[in-house]
Amino acid sequence: MASSPPRPSESAVPPAPTAERALELGLTGDEYSLICERLEREPNELELAMFSLMWSEHCSYKHSRKLLGRLPTEGPRVLMGPGENAGAVDVGEGLAVAFKVESHNHPSAVEPFQGAATGVGGILRDVFAVGARPIAVLDSLRFGEPTSARSRFLLDRAVAGIGHYGNSIGVPTVGGELYFESPYEQNCLVNAMCLGLAHHQDLIRSAAAGPGNLVVLLGASTGRDGIGGASVLASAELDEADQAKRPSVQIGDPFEEKRLLECCLELLDAELLVSLQDLGAAGLTSSSSEMASKGGLGIDLDVGRVPLREADMEPFEIMVSESQERMLCVVAPERMAEVLSVCARWEVRATGIGEVTGSGRLRVLEEERVIGDLPVEALVDDCPLYDLDPVAPTAPIYSPPPPTLHSGEAEESLLALVGSPNLASRRPIFEQYDCLVGSRTLRRPAQCDAAVLALPTGAAIAVSIDGNGRRVACDPYAGAMEAVFECAANLACAGAEPLGLTNCLNFGNPEKPHIAWQLERAVSGLADACEALGVPVVGGNVSLYNEGTEGPIYPTPIVGMVGELPDPLRAGRLAFARAGDAIALVGPFRASLAGSELAKLRGEPLAERLPEIRTEGRRRALAAVRAAVRAGTVHSAHDVAEGGVAVALAECCLAGGLGATVALPEAEDPPAALFGEAPGCAFVVSGPREALDALSATTPVTALGEVGGDRLEVSAGSARLSVELTRLHEAWEAGLGRYLG
Amino acid sequence: MRVGVVRFPGSCDEVDAQLAAGRVGEAELLWHADRSLHDVDAVIVPGGFSYGDYLRAGAIARFSPVMESVISFAREGGPVLGICNGFQVLCEARLLPGALLGNVSMRFLCRQVAVEVVNAGTPFTRACAPGDRLSVPVKHFTGRFHAPAPELDRLEAAGQVVLRYAAGHNPNGSERDVAGVSNPEGNVLGLMPHPEHAVDPLTGSSDGLKLFASLRDHVDGLVPAPAL
């Protein structure tokens, strides 16, 4: 990609278009030739700006689209699959849940508060663009180690930005995940997921329809913020001149979006819109061309009618601005007066800026003059798709993490793990988010492995978001599979069966063979895990070029999964609930320290592979735990993830304020038995002994011990640990809080 | 009982308040631009970020058309409950004493807290007993109650401190652990905790329902029983 993207101030007066200018905007020479060939002439400045965005990685998925075809996307419950603003699944009684995850990594690395805030704003718009009322947000965050001042700053501001937007707009942030690893030091990750609720018949698509219908811009005025965001920020590596890119970051206004949201939902409710699309990356250019493309039609837009924040904006700036809180809709002319009246009530600006045509062309007009005229197909579909050139790396890509744990003693290892930034209590983060607004939240953060939300049908949905970049870095195929299984395991602990999945693929520069290899292997892993579980992928997002001068991020596929549970009264909990309950390890667990948190704390180099994943055994374990939670026969369920069985036990104790006495059977290698990991295949479950024994009909069950007392006591062969809950609690609560000032 | 819940642009918890009040009576939304209160028996000014709250929490909402009527309604003795942003709006409207400042942590905070009923004699707490402990969530950035010390003395003496955070539960640095205050007449109450988010054991607690039940008892008590 271009190493010196234009600074917005320079690009305000574009030079005469040349192949060289195309290179500056991030296109290749061949792509520029192809554009000229398709147009049978050279594009003018405006047209070139539009092509450079639509053919950017961010908008065209040119390095990932071929791979994404491997993901299974069909299922009996899928109502809308990939390609719409958000995917949607059927949740019964005529209701649908729409959801999607999206990244806002580069803006957040440059300006974390606004970057994260507008990431939330963008994903909310994706969901209400399909006609669904947003009911929950989750976020997935990655930063460098919190010992670095930059990482602490990014964490503090990104969390504040997410809270600012979500809290102000009245959508609860119900879950998320957060990890610290040095490869994210320069290029942090901020992924946001949103879920919305709609009646089937109210789901709306973005395809333009009906030549002669009006194209109406709703919401905020258009300014110079975010010019070139998709190409300048999202489709190039970060470099040391990051700060100069701050003008490319959009500014969020949750109050504007709140009115826009309520207004759009009322317009849809009154059936006043033909189609609706949000304005995200590449602004008017992408929203109008995608609407036209999906409808097989054309659109004429008059930039002279777009309400502006600054009077002297150039047409190309208007067409590519990424000003937030805007939507584009198609309205039949006879309904326009009603549309304007609803918009007036919500104090939302609504301006007819063009019309749907049968021409198949996106024409940009300024008053009467045509200043850009492009075939929609060329913009949307003709960007060349590239085959990756994957080559497995021959030498390690990432250096070993610095060692922070020097003792081999079990008790110290446990305290170090529960107090480590990756495993410590997330309370200092999630308490900054309103998790309650909407009156649907049945399981808040830290009560269950998944958030649980009530549905108006009387049933409930559970949702979780997961990913483990370090494990994917060890073994992209197995690591990506684990992310899917772990997410499904979280849902099983709530008693929920997966309905659909969304993913965000955060990777480095795919033009580099070893990154291409990571991407290719990880997508194969995702695809195979989804096939094994029968979970369709209904949408997602790809974020590439996540690299700084120090190298690429860990390959980080993030998986968000939505499932259903019939009886909200029996939604699962992770806390040990009753003294005297039996504790069992459920599932085909084969602990390994490869890629584990303990290996990280010890400063070991990344493992070169992870243990092979046997999907059938995992699938059975998930089904057994889900059934037991749904039947109400067990009192708690928690998946064994980072930090292994010992940390899972500690988390159940801390959540319930109850101790436990446990003996682990596999004890040839005590550290592995205590702290070894195999995400998404085993659970710590408590309840009456008979109920736990009954699970062994379909999945391995190992009796571990009993709930009770005020200490966690674990023996594993020669190793033994006994820690007071108060000490565990201190370490757990301080682990992250100490970095947040 | 018919309760009206004000909806400003930027209100977030108005539907939650409507659902909660709807458990004990009828509840409807009142549009901010409409001066009519539609003959409701009680008004709730809900949580959220009215008009974006970019200037100062509640500072703009206080001037909205509906608030003119809410102020008259309150002055005539009508029961008015302000929750979170609604509390801020009622303070800005001078219907309640004191002011709400940024949390001492300078962060937004969402947490379940224990609140103690100090004065069980108001229209909003009459179903409680003094000393009752309610589990109710808070979620706010600007929730630190402040008044000068002599004013706090006077409020306490007059029974206007209706709710207090239980020991160790003050989430925001409010002076004297004040969680909710009333006007001298007791018909206007503002509180930072969200009783509307504590009306169902499924979502964590039903203790907040006592406030809505109190309001119903008060309103229904005002209406003379039909002669037999």
Chai-1 contact restraints between the chains, C-beta under 6 A:
chainA,res_idxA,chainB,res_idxB,connection_type,confidence,min_distance_angstrom,max_distance_angstrom,comment,restraint_id
A,G163,B,F108,contact,1.0,0.0,6.0,A-B,restraint_1
A,N167,B,F108,contact,1.0,0.0,6.0,A-B,restraint_2
A,S168,B,F49,contact,1.0,0.0,6.0,A-B,restraint_3
A,G170,B,C12,contact,1.0,0.0,6.0,A-B,restraint_4
A,F255,B,G10,contact,1.0,0.0,6.0,A-B,restraint_5
A,F255,B,G52,contact,1.0,0.0,6.0,A-B,restraint_6
A,K258,B,G10,contact,1.0,0.0,6.0,A-B,restraint_7
A,R259,B,P9,contact,1.0,0.0,6.0,A-B,restraint_8
A,E431,B,L109,contact,1.0,0.0,6.0,A-B,restraint_9
A,E431,B,C110,contact,1.0,0.0,6.0,A-B,restraint_10
A,E431,B,R111,contact,1.0,0.0,6.0,A-B,restraint_11
A,Q432,B,R107,contact,1.0,0.0,6.0,A-B,restraint_12
A,Q432,B,F108,contact,1.0,0.0,6.0,A-B,restraint_13
A,D434,B,C110,contact,1.0,0.0,6.0,A-B,restraint_14
A,D434,B,K139,contact,1.0,0.0,6.0,A-B,restraint_15
A,C435,B,C110,contact,1.0,0.0,6.0,A-B,restraint_16
A,L436,B,P137,contact,1.0,0.0,6.0,A-B,restraint_17
A,L436,B,H197,contact,1.0,0.0,6.0,A-B,restraint_18
A,V437,B,C12,contact,1.0,0.0,6.0,A-B,restraint_19
A,V437,B,D13,contact,1.0,0.0,6.0,A-B,restraint_20
A,S439,B,D16,contact,1.0,0.0,6.0,A-B,restraint_21
A,S439,B,L19,contact,1.0,0.0,6.0,A-B,restraint_22
A,L442,B,L202,contact,1.0,0.0,6.0,A-B,restraint_23
